[in-house]
């Protein structure tokens, strides 16, 4: 059976081969087309340069080092750009354009640097403020610790003085005949009376 018919569409091996061939040609054209286009332009520029009387002498200049934005794709002949370089009007225009680009880039870098500096200054001020707060808290803690230490030392001194006075009174009481049993009996008696 040479073909099958489904509804109104005919599927034939010839039609399928033809569609695949067209698709293959499109893919090849997509891949090979751009390089061929640039080579054609290069050949056309070389043909025009040799056939017409040129106003500038042929020179071997590397324009891409002087003017980086003039670098051409896929090794396009630079003789056209060399002629532009020697043309005073074009060269002056290119230099102005290049100077404007450099000036714009410098302005952007300066604005970024200024913004970064302002951010850094704000962060530094914030850090100083936080450090000042911590220092105040630390000073309060140190002051409180010193006050507590002084109060503890005073309390120890007062306790020691009280112990000396107590020891002195106990010594006098023992000289007068005081003993522990007398105090114990008296304490029991006072508790008995309070009940």
PyMOL commands that set and color helices and strands:
alter all, ss='L'
color gray80, all
select helices_A, chain A and resi 13-51+63-66+68-70+73-75+79-86+88-175+180-194
alter helices_A, ss='H'
color red, helices_A
select strands_A, chain A and resi 3-6+9-12
alter strands_A, ss='S'
color yellow, strands_A
deselect
rebuild
show_as cartoon
